[in-house]
Amino acid sequence: MSRLTAEFWVQAYLARLRLMEIPAFVVAHGDDTGGAVLVKLNTLDGQASVFQRSFDLMSGARTWVTLAEGDERDVDQAVARQRSFDPDLWVIEVEDRQGRHLLNEPGLRD
């Protein structure tokens, strides 16, 4: 089974968010084909979470896990650390007071 390119996945994700009228922005443009993606959820109250894709070696499942959460400045520092290790990393910022990011929706969670 072939994998989607990072750019294709990001564009499809942004389109899904637009359909739900959830603002989102590309904060860091990573490698178009193989860059990993971080999704930062900003709830616009000084709090944030950042999610990364994880691979479970035992089951083979790919899931979204929380990399960091709490004060937005702390989350931004976690993102900056990840970017210092991986210059090909994409960072998408989602802004939603209700905390919606859609990563658990069919087609995005798997």
KOLDOSE-322865 format. One line per field, with one value per atom (N, C-alpha, C, O, CB): x, y, z; atom name; residue in three letters. Coordinates in nm, 2 decimals, padded with zeros to 4 digits. Each point is the difference from the previous one (the first is absolute). Glycine has a CB too. Layout:
! KOLDOSE-322865
px: [X;...] .
py: [Y;...] .
pz: [Z;...] .
at: [CA;...] .
aa: [ala;...] .
END
This chain:
! KOLDOSE-322865
px: [00.08;-00.08;00.09;00.09;-00.28;00.16;00.08;-00.05;-00.12;00.17;00.04;-00.03;-00.03;00.06;00.08;-00.22;-00.03;00.12;00.07;-00.32;00.28;00.11;-00.05;-00.12;00.21;00.01;-00.04;-00.08;-00.10;00.31;-00.17;-00.07;-00.14;-00.09;00.30;-00.24;-00.13;-00.09;-00.11;00.20;-00.03;-00.07;-00.04;-00.11;00.23;-00.02;-00.02;-00.11;-00.09;00.33;-00.24;-00.10;-00.14;-00.10;00.27;-00.18;-00.13;-00.05;-00.11;00.18;00.03;-00.04;-00.05;-00.11;00.28;-00.10;-00.05;-00.14;-00.08;00.32;-00.26;-00.13;-00.11;-00.11;00.22;-00.08;-00.10;-00.03;-00.12;00.20;00.02;-00.02;-00.08;-00.09;00.31;-00.19;-00.08;-00.15;-00.08;00.29;-00.24;-00.14;-00.07;-00.12;00.19;00.00;-00.06;00.02;-00.04;00.09;00.00;00.02;00.09;-00.02;-00.20;00.33;00.10;00.13;00.05;-00.15;00.14;00.12;00.12;00.02;-00.12;00.19;00.13;00.10;-00.04;-00.08;00.25;00.10;00.12;00.03;-00.11;00.16;00.13;00.10;00.03;-00.09;00.11;00.10;00.14;00.09;-00.24;00.18;00.13;-00.03;-00.07;00.19;-00.06;-00.02;00.12;00.11;-00.23;00.09;00.10;00.03;-00.04;-00.02;00.12;00.03;-00.13;-00.08;00.30;-00.23;-00.13;-00.03;-00.12;00.16;00.06;-00.03;00.00;-00.09;00.18;00.01;00.01;00.01;00.03;00.08;-00.14;00.01;-00.11;-00.11;00.20;-00.05;-00.10;-00.08;00.03;00.12;-00.27;-00.09;-00.04;-00.03;-00.07;00.11;-00.04;-00.13;00.00;00.24;-00.34;-00.12;-00.01;-00.02;-00.10;00.12;-00.01;-00.15;-00.05;00.30;-00.31;-00.14;00.01;00.04;-00.14;00.06;00.00;-00.15;-00.08;00.30;-00.25;-00.14;-00.03;-00.10;00.10;00.10;-00.02;-00.02;-00.06;-00.03;00.13;-00.02;00.14;00.00;-00.24;00.35;00.13;00.05;00.11;-00.16;-00.04;00.03;00.01;-00.05;-00.06;00.19;00.02;00.04;00.04;00.03;-00.08;00.05;00.07;-00.04;-00.15;00.28;00.06;00.00;00.04;00.11;-00.18;-00.02;00.10;00.03;-00.28;00.30;00.08;-00.04;-00.07;00.26;-00.16;-00.04;00.10;00.12;-00.22;00.05;00.08;-00.03;-00.11;00.12;00.09;-00.02;00.03;00.10;-00.02;-00.18;00.01;00.06;-00.06;-00.14;00.32;00.08;-00.07;00.01;00.20;-00.28;-00.07;-00.12;-00.02;00.10;-00.16;-00.13;00.01;-00.08;-00.04;00.22;00.01;-00.09;-00.01;00.07;-00.14;-00.09;00.07;00.10;-00.27;00.12;00.04;-00.10;-00.12;00.25;-00.09;-00.10;00.06;00.12;-00.21;00.01;00.04;00.01;-00.09;-00.02;00.23;00.02;00.04;00.04;00.04;-00.11;00.03;00.15;00.06;-00.29;00.30;00.14;00.02;00.09;-00.04;-00.13;00.00;-00.13;-00.08;00.33;-00.29;-00.12;00.02;00.08;-00.22;00.06;00.01;00.01;-00.07;00.18;-00.03;00.02;00.05;00.09;-00.04;-00.11;00.04;00.15;00.06;-00.29;00.29;00.15;00.08;00.09;-00.13;00.00;00.06;-00.01;00.09;-00.13;-00.08;-00.03;00.08;00.06;-00.29;00.24;00.08;00.15;00.07;-00.23;00.21;00.14;00.02;00.10;-00.09;-00.11;00.01;00.00;00.08;-00.20;00.04;00.00;00.14;00.05;-00.30;00.30;00.13;00.11;00.09;-00.16;00.06;00.10;-00.01;00.10;-00.11;-00.11;-00.02;00.05;00.07;-00.27;00.18;00.05;00.15;00.06;-00.27;00.27;00.15;00.06;00.11;-00.12;-00.06;00.04;-00.03;00.07;-00.10;-00.08;-00.06;-00.04;-00.11;00.03;00.17;-00.03;-00.11;-00.05;00.29;-00.27;-00.10;-00.14;-00.09;00.26;-00.18;-00.13;-00.10;00.03;00.10;-00.25;-00.12;-00.06;00.00;-00.04;-00.01;-00.07;-00.13;00.01;00.20;-00.32;-00.13;-00.06;00.00;-00.04;-00.01;-00.06;-00.15;-00.05;00.26;-00.29;-00.14;-00.05;00.05;-00.06;-00.08;-00.05;-00.15;-00.08;00.25;-00.21;-00.14;-00.02;00.05;-00.06;-00.08;-00.04;-00.06;00.01;-00.04;-00.04;-00.06;00.10;-00.04;-00.17;00.33;00.10;-00.01;00.05;-00.05;-00.07;-00.01;00.13;00.05;-00.30;00.29;00.12;-00.03;00.08;00.07;-00.25;-00.05;00.10;-00.02;-00.10;00.23;00.10;-00.06;00.06;00.12;-00.29;-00.06;-00.11;-00.07;00.12;-00.07;-00.10;00.05;00.12;-00.21;-00.01;00.04;00.08;-00.03;-00.17;00.30;00.09;00.11;00.10;-00.30;00.20;00.11;00.06;00.12;-00.23;00.04;00.05;00.09;00.09;-00.29;00.17;00.08;00.11;00.07;-00.28] .
py: [-00.12;00.12;00.12;00.01;-00.13;00.22;00.12;00.10;00.01;-00.06;00.13;00.11;00.13;00.02;-00.13;00.19;00.13;00.09;-00.02;00.00;00.11;00.10;00.09;00.02;-00.03;00.07;00.09;00.11;00.04;-00.11;00.13;00.12;-00.03;00.08;00.00;-00.20;-00.04;-00.02;00.05;-00.16;00.05;-00.02;00.13;00.02;-00.24;00.31;00.13;00.08;00.05;-00.04;-00.01;00.07;-00.06;00.07;-00.01;-00.19;-00.07;00.03;00.02;-00.20;00.18;00.04;00.14;00.02;-00.18;00.25;00.14;00.02;00.07;00.00;-00.15;00.01;-00.06;00.06;-00.09;-00.08;-00.05;00.10;00.02;-00.25;00.30;00.10;00.12;00.05;-00.12;00.11;00.11;-00.04;00.09;-00.02;-00.19;-00.04;00.01;00.02;-00.18;00.14;00.02;00.14;00.02;-00.26;00.33;00.14;00.01;00.08;-00.02;-00.14;00.00;00.06;-00.06;-00.14;00.32;00.06;-00.08;-00.05;00.27;-00.23;-00.07;00.06;00.05;-00.26;00.21;00.06;-00.09;-00.07;00.30;-00.22;-00.07;00.09;00.11;-00.24;00.09;00.09;-00.03;00.08;-00.08;-00.13;-00.04;-00.10;-00.10;00.13;00.00;-00.08;-00.10;00.04;00.14;-00.31;-00.10;-00.06;00.06;-00.11;-00.06;-00.07;-00.04;-00.06;-00.02;00.11;-00.03;-00.15;-00.04;00.24;-00.29;-00.14;-00.08;-00.08;00.10;00.00;-00.08;00.06;-00.06;-00.08;00.27;00.07;-00.05;-00.03;00.23;-00.21;-00.03;00.12;00.12;-00.29;00.15;00.11;00.01;-00.10;00.07;00.15;00.03;00.09;00.09;-00.11;00.00;00.08;00.06;-00.07;-00.08;00.29;00.07;00.05;00.06;00.01;-00.10;00.05;00.11;-00.02;-00.21;00.35;00.12;00.03;00.03;00.07;-00.11;00.02;00.15;00.04;-00.27;00.32;00.14;00.06;00.10;-00.11;-00.07;00.04;-00.01;-00.01;-00.07;00.08;-00.01;-00.15;-00.02;00.23;-00.30;-00.14;-00.06;00.05;-00.07;-00.09;-00.06;-00.15;-00.04;00.26;-00.30;-00.13;-00.02;00.06;-00.15;00.00;-00.04;-00.15;-00.07;00.28;-00.25;-00.15;-00.04;00.08;-00.07;-00.13;-00.06;-00.14;-00.07;00.21;-00.19;-00.13;-00.10;00.02;00.07;-00.20;-00.10;-00.13;-00.03;00.16;-00.22;-00.13;-00.11;00.00;00.08;-00.16;-00.11;-00.12;-00.06;00.15;-00.12;-00.11;-00.14;-00.09;00.22;-00.14;-00.13;-00.02;-00.11;00.13;00.08;-00.02;00.05;-00.04;00.06;00.06;00.06;00.12;00.06;-00.28;00.26;00.11;00.13;00.02;-00.16;00.24;00.14;00.08;00.00;-00.03;00.10;00.08;00.14;00.02;-00.23;00.30;00.13;00.00;-00.04;00.15;-00.06;00.01;00.14;00.08;-00.32;00.28;00.13;00.01;-00.07;00.09;00.07;00.03;00.09;-00.02;-00.01;00.13;00.10;00.07;00.01;00.02;00.01;00.08;00.09;-00.03;-00.15;00.29;00.09;00.14;00.04;-00.21;00.25;00.14;00.01;-00.08;00.14;00.03;00.01;00.02;-00.05;00.14;-00.01;00.03;-00.13;-00.03;00.26;-00.32;-00.12;-00.10;-00.07;00.10;-00.03;-00.08;00.05;-00.08;00.03;00.18;00.06;-00.04;-00.02;00.21;-00.19;-00.05;-00.14;-00.04;00.21;-00.26;-00.14;-00.01;-00.08;00.01;00.15;00.00;00.04;-00.06;00.10;00.07;00.05;-00.10;-00.02;00.25;-00.31;-00.11;-00.10;-00.05;00.09;-00.08;-00.10;00.05;-00.08;-00.01;00.21;00.06;00.01;-00.01;00.14;-00.11;00.00;-00.14;00.00;00.19;-00.29;-00.14;-00.04;-00.07;00.01;00.12;-00.05;00.12;00.05;-00.26;00.26;00.12;-00.03;00.09;-00.01;-00.21;-00.04;00.00;-00.04;-00.09;00.17;-00.01;00.10;00.12;-00.21;00.05;00.09;00.03;-00.08;-00.02;00.22;00.04;00.07;00.10;-00.07;-00.08;00.05;00.05;-00.07;-00.08;00.28;00.05;00.02;00.06;00.06;-00.19;00.00;00.09;-00.01;-00.22;00.32;00.09;-00.02;00.02;00.15;-00.23;-00.03;00.01;-00.08;-00.07;00.23;00.02;-00.13;-00.03;00.28;-00.33;-00.12;-00.12;-00.11;00.19;-00.06;-00.11;-00.10;-00.11;00.15;00.00;-00.10;00.00;00.11;-00.08;-00.15;-00.01;-00.10;-00.01;00.08;-00.15;-00.11;-00.11;-00.09;00.27;-00.19;-00.11;-00.14;-00.10;00.27;-00.17;-00.13;-00.04;-00.10;00.15;00.03;-00.03;-00.11;-00.01;00.25;-00.31;-00.10;00.06;00.11;-00.24;00.06;00.06;00.08;00.02;-00.02;00.05;00.08;-00.08;00.02;00.19;-00.29;-00.07;-00.12;-00.04;00.12;-00.14;-00.12;00.03;-00.09;-00.04] .
pz: [00.00;00.00;00.00;00.08;00.04;-00.21;00.00;00.09;00.04;-00.28;00.29;00.10;-00.08;-00.10;00.28;-00.12;-00.05;00.03;00.10;-00.07;-00.12;00.03;00.12;00.02;-00.26;00.31;00.11;-00.05;00.06;00.06;-00.23;-00.06;-00.03;00.03;-00.12;00.03;-00.04;00.13;00.01;-00.22;00.31;00.13;00.06;00.05;-00.02;-00.02;00.06;-00.08;00.07;00.01;-00.21;-00.07;00.02;00.01;-00.18;00.18;00.02;00.14;00.02;-00.18;00.26;00.14;00.01;00.06;00.02;-00.14;00.00;-00.07;00.05;-00.05;-00.10;-00.07;00.09;00.01;-00.23;00.30;00.09;00.11;00.04;-00.08;00.09;00.10;-00.05;00.07;00.03;-00.22;-00.07;-00.01;00.02;-00.14;00.09;-00.01;00.13;00.00;-00.18;00.29;00.13;00.06;00.11;-00.07;-00.13;00.04;00.12;00.09;-00.18;00.09;00.11;-00.07;-00.09;00.22;-00.08;-00.06;00.03;00.11;-00.08;-00.13;00.01;-00.09;-00.11;00.18;-00.03;-00.08;00.00;00.09;-00.03;-00.17;-00.01;00.06;-00.05;-00.16;00.33;00.07;-00.05;-00.01;00.21;-00.23;-00.06;-00.11;00.02;00.20;-00.34;-00.12;00.00;-00.02;-00.11;00.15;00.00;-00.13;-00.10;00.33;-00.24;-00.12;-00.07;00.07;00.02;-00.22;-00.06;-00.01;00.00;-00.13;00.12;-00.01;00.13;00.02;-00.25;00.31;00.11;00.14;00.10;-00.25;00.16;00.12;00.10;-00.04;-00.08;00.25;00.10;00.03;-00.04;00.14;-00.04;00.03;00.15;00.06;-00.29;00.28;00.13;-00.01;-00.09;00.19;-00.02;00.00;00.14;00.10;-00.27;00.17;00.12;00.01;-00.09;00.09;00.11;00.03;00.09;00.12;-00.16;00.00;00.08;00.04;-00.09;-00.02;00.24;00.04;00.03;00.05;00.04;-00.12;00.00;00.14;00.02;-00.25;00.33;00.14;00.08;00.12;-00.12;-00.08;00.06;00.01;00.04;00.08;-00.15;00.00;-00.14;-00.09;00.32;-00.24;-00.13;00.02;00.11;-00.21;00.00;-00.01;-00.13;-00.10;00.26;-00.17;-00.12;-00.02;00.10;-00.10;-00.11;-00.03;-00.11;-00.09;00.16;-00.05;-00.11;-00.03;00.08;00.00;-00.19;-00.05;00.06;00.00;-00.21;00.27;00.06;-00.06;-00.05;00.26;-00.21;-00.06;00.11;00.06;-00.29;00.25;00.10;-00.06;-00.09;00.21;-00.08;-00.06;00.02;-00.08;00.12;00.08;00.03;-00.09;-00.05;00.28;-00.25;-00.08;-00.14;-00.08;00.29;-00.24;-00.13;-00.02;-00.11;00.02;00.19;-00.01;00.00;00.07;00.05;-00.19;00.00;00.07;-00.04;-00.17;00.31;00.08;00.03;-00.01;00.12;-00.08;00.04;00.16;00.07;-00.27;00.24;00.15;00.03;-00.08;00.09;00.12;00.04;00.04;00.08;00.01;-00.16;00.02;00.12;00.08;-00.32;00.25;00.11;00.01;-00.10;00.07;00.15;00.02;00.13;00.09;-00.20;00.11;00.11;-00.05;-00.10;00.24;-00.07;-00.04;-00.14;-00.04;00.28;-00.32;-00.14;-00.02;-00.09;00.04;00.14;-00.02;00.02;-00.07;00.15;00.01;00.02;-00.12;-00.04;00.29;-00.30;-00.12;-00.12;-00.07;00.16;-00.10;-00.11;00.01;-00.10;00.08;00.15;00.02;-00.04;-00.05;00.24;-00.16;-00.04;-00.15;-00.05;00.26;-00.28;-00.14;-00.06;-00.09;00.09;00.06;-00.04;00.02;-00.08;00.14;00.05;00.02;-00.11;-00.05;00.30;-00.28;-00.10;-00.14;-00.07;00.19;-00.15;-00.12;-00.01;-00.11;00.09;00.14;00.00;-00.03;-00.06;00.23;-00.14;-00.04;-00.14;-00.06;00.30;-00.29;-00.13;-00.09;00.02;00.09;-00.19;-00.09;-00.10;-00.06;00.10;-00.07;-00.10;00.06;-00.06;-00.06;00.25;00.07;-00.04;-00.02;00.21;-00.21;-00.02;00.13;00.09;-00.32;00.25;00.12;-00.05;-00.07;00.21;-00.10;-00.03;00.13;00.10;-00.30;00.20;00.12;-00.03;-00.09;00.16;00.02;-00.01;00.12;00.11;-00.21;00.07;00.10;00.02;-00.09;00.03;00.18;00.02;00.15;00.08;-00.29;00.25;00.15;00.05;00.12;-00.15;-00.06;00.05;00.01;00.04;-00.15;00.06;00.01;-00.11;00.01;00.23;-00.35;-00.11;-00.09;-00.04;00.04;-00.03;-00.09;-00.11;-00.10;00.28;-00.17;-00.09;-00.02;-00.09;-00.02;00.19;-00.02;00.03;-00.04;00.09;00.03;00.03;-00.10;00.02;00.22;-00.34;-00.10;-00.10;-00.02;00.04;-00.07;-00.10;-00.12;-00.05;00.11;-00.10;-00.11;00.05;-00.07;-00.07;00.26;00.06;00.12;00.02;-00.09;00.14;00.11;-00.03;00.07;00.05;-00.24;-00.04;-00.09;-00.04;00.06] .
at: [N;CA;C;O;CB;N;CA;C;O;CB;N;CA;C;O;CB;N;CA;C;O;CB;N;CA;C;O;CB;N;CA;C;O;CB;N;CA;C;O;CB;N;CA;C;O;CB;N;CA;C;O;CB;N;CA;C;O;CB;N;CA;C;O;CB;N;CA;C;O;CB;N;CA;C;O;CB;N;CA;C;O;CB;N;CA;C;O;CB;N;CA;C;O;CB;N;CA;C;O;CB;N;CA;C;O;CB;N;CA;C;O;CB;N;CA;C;O;CB;N;CA;C;O;CB;N;CA;C;O;CB;N;CA;C;O;CB;N;CA;C;O;CB;N;CA;C;O;CB;N;CA;C;O;CB;N;CA;C;O;CB;N;CA;C;O;CB;N;CA;C;O;CB;N;CA;C;O;CB;N;CA;C;O;CB;N;CA;C;O;CB;N;CA;C;O;CB;N;CA;C;O;CB;N;CA;C;O;CB;N;CA;C;O;CB;N;CA;C;O;CB;N;CA;C;O;CB;N;CA;C;O;CB;N;CA;C;O;CB;N;CA;C;O;CB;N;CA;C;O;CB;N;CA;C;O;CB;N;CA;C;O;CB;N;CA;C;O;CB;N;CA;C;O;CB;N;CA;C;O;CB;N;CA;C;O;CB;N;CA;C;O;CB;N;CA;C;O;CB;N;CA;C;O;CB;N;CA;C;O;CB;N;CA;C;O;CB;N;CA;C;O;CB;N;CA;C;O;CB;N;CA;C;O;CB;N;CA;C;O;CB;N;CA;C;O;CB;N;CA;C;O;CB;N;CA;C;O;CB;N;CA;C;O;CB;N;CA;C;O;CB;N;CA;C;O;CB;N;CA;C;O;CB;N;CA;C;O;CB;N;CA;C;O;CB;N;CA;C;O;CB;N;CA;C;O;CB;N;CA;C;O;CB;N;CA;C;O;CB;N;CA;C;O;CB;N;CA;C;O;CB;N;CA;C;O;CB;N;CA;C;O;CB;N;CA;C;O;CB;N;CA;C;O;CB;N;CA;C;O;CB;N;CA;C;O;CB;N;CA;C;O;CB;N;CA;C;O;CB;N;CA;C;O;CB;N;CA;C;O;CB;N;CA;C;O;CB;N;CA;C;O;CB;N;CA;C;O;CB;N;CA;C;O;CB;N;CA;C;O;CB;N;CA;C;O;CB;N;CA;C;O;CB;N;CA;C;O;CB;N;CA;C;O;CB;N;CA;C;O;CB;N;CA;C;O;CB;N;CA;C;O;CB;N;CA;C;O;CB;N;CA;C;O;CB;N;CA;C;O;CB;N;CA;C;O;CB;N;CA;C;O;CB;N;CA;C;O;CB;N;CA;C;O;CB;N;CA;C;O;CB;N;CA;C;O;CB;N;CA;C;O;CB;N;CA;C;O;CB;N;CA;C;O;CB;N;CA;C;O;CB;N;CA;C;O;CB;N;CA;C;O;CB;N;CA;C;O;CB] .
aa: [met;met;met;met;met;ser;ser;ser;ser;ser;arg;arg;arg;arg;arg;leu;leu;leu;leu;leu;thr;thr;thr;thr;thr;ala;ala;ala;ala;ala;glu;glu;glu;glu;glu;phe;phe;phe;phe;phe;trp;trp;trp;trp;trp;val;val;val;val;val;gln;gln;gln;gln;gln;ala;ala;ala;ala;ala;tyr;tyr;tyr;tyr;tyr;leu;leu;leu;leu;leu;ala;ala;ala;ala;ala;arg;arg;arg;arg;arg;leu;leu;leu;leu;leu;arg;arg;arg;arg;arg;leu;leu;leu;leu;leu;met;met;met;met;met;glu;glu;glu;glu;glu;ile;ile;ile;ile;ile;pro;pro;pro;pro;pro;ala;ala;ala;ala;ala;phe;phe;phe;phe;phe;val;val;val;val;val;val;val;val;val;val;ala;ala;ala;ala;ala;his;his;his;his;his;gly;gly;gly;gly;gly;asp;asp;asp;asp;asp;asp;asp;asp;asp;asp;thr;thr;thr;thr;thr;gly;gly;gly;gly;gly;gly;gly;gly;gly;gly;ala;ala;ala;ala;ala;val;val;val;val;val;leu;leu;leu;leu;leu;val;val;val;val;val;lys;lys;lys;lys;lys;leu;leu;leu;leu;leu;asn;asn;asn;asn;asn;thr;thr;thr;thr;thr;leu;leu;leu;leu;leu;asp;asp;asp;asp;asp;gly;gly;gly;gly;gly;gln;gln;gln;gln;gln;ala;ala;ala;ala;ala;ser;ser;ser;ser;ser;val;val;val;val;val;phe;phe;phe;phe;phe;gln;gln;gln;gln;gln;arg;arg;arg;arg;arg;ser;ser;ser;ser;ser;phe;phe;phe;phe;phe;asp;asp;asp;asp;asp;leu;leu;leu;leu;leu;met;met;met;met;met;ser;ser;ser;ser;ser;gly;gly;gly;gly;gly;ala;ala;ala;ala;ala;arg;arg;arg;arg;arg;thr;thr;thr;thr;thr;trp;trp;trp;trp;trp;val;val;val;val;val;thr;thr;thr;thr;thr;leu;leu;leu;leu;leu;ala;ala;ala;ala;ala;glu;glu;glu;glu;glu;gly;gly;gly;gly;gly;asp;asp;asp;asp;asp;glu;glu;glu;glu;glu;arg;arg;arg;arg;arg;asp;asp;asp;asp;asp;val;val;val;val;val;asp;asp;asp;asp;asp;gln;gln;gln;gln;gln;ala;ala;ala;ala;ala;val;val;val;val;val;ala;ala;ala;ala;ala;arg;arg;arg;arg;arg;gln;gln;gln;gln;gln;arg;arg;arg;arg;arg;ser;ser;ser;ser;ser;phe;phe;phe;phe;phe;asp;asp;asp;asp;asp;pro;pro;pro;pro;pro;asp;asp;asp;asp;asp;leu;leu;leu;leu;leu;trp;trp;trp;trp;trp;val;val;val;val;val;ile;ile;ile;ile;ile;glu;glu;glu;glu;glu;val;val;val;val;val;glu;glu;glu;glu;glu;asp;asp;asp;asp;asp;arg;arg;arg;arg;arg;gln;gln;gln;gln;gln;gly;gly;gly;gly;gly;arg;arg;arg;arg;arg;his;his;his;his;his;leu;leu;leu;leu;leu;leu;leu;leu;leu;leu;asn;asn;asn;asn;asn;glu;glu;glu;glu;glu;pro;pro;pro;pro;pro;gly;gly;gly;gly;gly;leu;leu;leu;leu;leu;arg;arg;arg;arg;arg;asp;asp;asp;asp;asp] .
END
